[in-house]
Amino acid sequence: MRKSMPAKRYILIAASLFVVVLSAKVTVWVFGSTYNFRTSASNAMTGFDINKNVYVPLGNTTIELENRFVYTDGKQIERQEQVYDMINLSAYRSWDNAFAKVFLRTELIDKPIVEIYPLGEFFPYYEKQYRQAGASGKIKLGPVDATMNARYRYFAYDPLYTFTDEIKSENVRGDLDIAYEVYKPVSVIVTAYKKAALDKDYEDYDLSTIGTGLRLNMNLSPVEHLTGQTSVEWRKSDYLEVVGSDRLIPIYHNLRYSRMFTPDIVGFLNYENRSYFGREEQQFLFNSHFLRGSVKYTLPYDFTLGSFVELGGKYAPNDELWHQSTGLLAKTEMKVIDRLYLGGGFQLMPERQNRYEALARYFFTPVSEVFVDYIYTDDPEYDDLSKYVAAGVRLMF
């Protein structure tokens, strides 16, 4: 038996809309609706996806209310439907050298999932409720940049094939990132993360990490930018000790080069490397890396900047650890007549998934549109083919 969302959710919606009515400064109200149909080798689904957003700017403070409702009907595992209902209320404020945000979020999800327990057992569940509240902030004081996040999370699971009662879990988590610019453009960074369960049944999954490294942020020229980071991390968790992963030290490297070739052509090249060093073995046990690049040309005849051609690719020779794959990317959208855009593209990853897309958009106002989107997916890894068609309208006031 599905449990309804708390009554406070609807009070929250009403209160937020009341604020919108009172505020004469409301400038944006976004509403979207999508109808989906999908067929594949394993299932068929139809459904709809409705998004609603309200933004209320109040000087340097902005209040945002978002609601999304998704319903799909198809041949799921032991189920004929999926429901997703989410509401998010957030407020954020900016200053000359700081930024702060608080939010409340609640979700109702009805779909089969699989939970992994310490004993290695697999059980299908319905994830019923998910709530979280949190705050984040960023501040710059001279050579110091600090970013902070804190969250409270609540989960409730409704068992499907077991005789246990509803399973609930609560935890808090927070992270801190501090960068000190020792010599422009190089900064020393220190990071920390803590996750703690509020109930004893899940204390084994508590996690603490601390890391350090160097960060690069420099302008090579007025049209060239280079960023990078190298860092190492140490982790502490009872669960990691049980499975033997506590002996692994994660090491991360990243370097990104971006350039504006002309006012209409921009591109980037990005390299990432993730590896794990074994403390007992005194050698690297896992190593994965990839190189990714892209070039985008914005057609100058379209003053809305909505017409473009983008080409890209990724080279991942041995990235089994993070499920990356070598592939090619191409995408385009072009205004063919006034307010009508046609486009398409592909993403070819022969080892993972090939994806082809065609779309059409018609803007009946400068910011509102009706659209049709067709996606064909060929998944060699799981021997699956799927076709997906979405048609809908996006309105902005």
Buried (B, 14 or more C-beta within 10 A) or exposed (E): EEEEBEEEBEEBBEEBEEBBEEEEEBEBBBBBBBBBEBBBEEBEBBBBBBBBBBBBBEEEEBBBBBBBBBBBBBEBEEBEEBBBBBBBBBBBBEEEEEBBBBBBBBBBBBBBEEEEEEEEEEBBBBBBBBBBBBBBBBBBEEEEBBBBBBBBBBBBBBBBEEEEEEBBBBBBBBBBBBBBBEEEEBBBBBBBBBBBBEEEEBEBBBBEBBBEBBBBBEEEEEEEBBBBBBBEBEBEBEBBEEEEEBBBBBBBBBBBBBBBEEEEEBBBBBBBBBBBBEEEEEEEEBBBBBBBBBBBBBBEEBEEEBBBBBBBBBBBEEBEEEEBBBBBBBBBBBBEEEBEBBBBBBBBBEEBBBBBBBBBBBBEEEEBBBBEBBBBBBBEEEEBBBBBBBBBBBBBE
